């Protein structure tokens, strides 16, 4: 059974930092990419950052320069270092894993990030 366990969310003040982690287990196929999405109340889920198994990265313009995605392929773990947090970063953050075999997506349960003014 595939399981993505997220951790690291919480409440921080504007300008603060958080580090999210997502550990994937039970995945028998090679991973194409891992990433983070977020969904704020009343808004659509959006891509925050993605990293391929080869190490290439991409970021939403709104977080570029503030967030850093990284991964440990051997442990199937992805991280999101979030610095200079803003109230508009407040959302539920979801971990995502895409496998090469059939391009199926797997999702974490979500972790709440709240940035106060």
Phi, psi and omega in degrees: 000131179282135179219132175243116184252118181260152176204164173108353179289168180166194181252127178223160175278157176306134183092351181278185184227152172218154176233117178265145177231148176217117180252122180260137177225159178078012179265115185266348179260158177293150185262129177282315181197160175229148182199182179232135173240162176217154179220117176269158180305130179077005182239162178283153175292136182230151176288131177260307182201151178218148177222133178277165177297338176277350175105356178288147185231158174211147185226151168294145181302328184291341182244354183301132182090345180248325182253149176226125177260142178213168181208159172239100185298323181297328181258001183050048182236136178238145182235155173225108175272120184245115179244163179049048185295144180240157177306326180290352173279351180300124183182171167271126182258130183243132173279144180226139174230131176245128181264154182287327189305306182228013180060026178288144177260138173240145187233144171281176184280347181095144176225134185281130172241122180236126180245118182274155179281000000 
